[in-house]
Every structure is written in structure tokens, then in C-alpha cells.
Amino acid sequence: MPQNQRSDELPHLYDRALMLHGSKRNEVLTLAEVKRYGLDSFADADYISIYGMPPEEWHHRGIRVLGRTAVECTRDALGDRVGLDVASVAKRMPSNEFVVIDPFAGSCNTLFWILRHLPNSEGIGFESDQQVFALTHRNLAAIGQRIDLVHGE
């Protein structure tokens, strides 16, 4: 380290440790931080794609996430595959209307994608953390997604 540079001036590596266990865990991330996490951790600024949108688009629409949510959320690419898989099983059922329950909703992106592939269905998500619940509730309203999000277990 250069003699005149203090350790608290060093740039942070935006990685899993910082987001889950460091100072960004419970902070709402800026767009620059979301993109930096994607670049530093996955060499892709658009890695945290949720609700069918890359970071610039969802951030512009008022969607916000905490540091830990950026790590824990199901990205669009995986959420779409989960939704397709669930729909492939559901199409063998006698009904085409379902109630999909996510006991660990978080950002609700997994539930978002499942419902996208089961259009006549309802979604109920449970989130026990107050801060995550409040942000996700606001995010769902910002995109007009009708998921019944319940604060609790």
C-alpha cells in the first residue's frame, strides 16, 4: 500500500462477502453498486437481472434491492428455467389454475417467473425479514405484479 494511502480509502471488492456479511448487507444498493457487484463477481454488469429486466431498466423503474438480496435473489435466467420446469409439470394436471406458494420469497423473482409461465394462477410469498418485505412489496407494486406478499413465516 502506498505510504500516503489509508486502508479505509482502498476500493471495495463488490463480492459475496461484502454483500452478505459486510457493510452492504442491509443497505439499498445504487445502480452503480449493482453493476459493480455483477462485474466484480461474474464479469457481467447486467448479472442481477430480475423481473425480466436488466439492472438499468429495473432501477429506472424504481426497483431497489439490498446487498444481501442481490446475492440471494434468483436471477432471470434461472427463474425462467424454474418457471418452465414448473409449467411442464403443471400442464399434466387437470386444472390450469394454481396457487403457487413461495415460503422464502425474498425478491419474489422466482415466483414472478413461475407465474409468468402459469398465467391463470395466483402467487403467495412469505418473507420474514421486515426490510426485505418492505422493499419487495414496493418493488412488486412498481412493476404492477399481483403477488400476495405476506410478512411472516
N, C-alpha and C positions, 0 to 999 in steps of 0.2 A: 504494500500500500504506500502511495506517495506520502512523504513526510507531512505535507500540509493538508491531507485529506482525512477527515474524521470518519470513523466506521459507520456512523449514522447517516453519512452522505452517500454511501455506496448504493448503487441501484439495486432494487429488489429483483430477484428472480420470481416471476409470477408462475409459481408451480403449485402442485397439490398441497405441499406442506404449508405454504403461505395462506392458501385459501381455506384449508380445513383446520389448521392449528395455529396459524399466525394472526397478524393484525387485521387481515381482510376477512376473517371468518364471518363476522356479524356486520360487516359494512356493505352498504349498497355500492356496487361497482359502477364506475363510469364506463362509457363505451370504450375509451382507450384502455382501461384495465381489462375489460372482457377480451378485447382483441389481443392485448399483450399476453394474457393467460393462454389464449389459443396459440399464439406464435411461440412463446417460450416452452410450452408443454407439448405441442403437437405440430409445430411448424405450419400452422394454419390459423390465420386471424379470424376466419369465419367458423371455427370449430364448434363454438357454442351456438349452434343453430337450433332454435326452439320455435314451436307453434308455426312451423312451416316457413320461417323467415331467418335470414342471416342476421348477425348482431346489429348492423347499422339499421336495418329495417325495423326489427323489434324494438330497439332502443328509441328510434324516432317515434314509434307509436306509443311510447310511454311505458314499455315493459322494463322492469328492473329486477335484478337478482342480487342476492348476497354472494359473497365469496364462496361460501360452502355450497350454495345452490348451483353455482357454475360448475363445481366439481361433481356434485351428486345427481344433477339432472340427467334425464335420458335425452340425448341429442336426437335431432330429427331423423337421421339415418337409421338409428337403432329403433326409435319409436315407430317409424313407418313399418319396419320389418316385424315388430311385435304386433302392430295392428293388423298387418296382412296375415300373420300366423293365427291370431285370434279369430279373424274373419273366416279363415279357411276351415276352422273347426265349427264355427257358428253356422256356416251355410248348410251343415249337415243336420242341424236342429230343425224341429217342426215349426218354430217361430222365427220371425225375422226382426223381432223387437226384444231387446235385452236391457237389463240394468247391470251396468258394469261398475264394480266396486274396486277402488284402489285404497287399501288400508294405509299406505305410506305415500301419500300424494305428492308432497314436495312441490315442484313447479307445475304439476299436473300434465306435463308434456306426454307421458306415456298414455294417460287417459285420453288426452286430446287426440292422439293418433289412433287409438283403438276406436274411439267414437267416429273418427273420420272414415274408418272402414266399416263401421256398423251404423249407418246414418239414421236408422229409426230407433236408436237406443238412447238410454239415459245414463249419465255418469254421476257417481257419488265418490268423492275423495275425502279422505280423513288426513288431517295434518295436526300434530300435537304441538308443534312449536308456534308460538304466537307471532313471532316476527315473520317466519316463512309463510304462515297462514295469511297474514295481512297483505304481504306483497303479492302472493299468488292470487288472492281474492281480487285485488286491484288489477293485476295483470289479465286475468280472465275477463273482467269487465271491459278492459281496454280493447280486447280483440272480439268482444261480443260472444264469447264462448259460454254456453249454458251448461256448466258443470256445478253440481251442488257440492260445494266445499264445506266440510264440517270441521270446526275446530275441536279436536279431541281425538281420542284413540278408538 
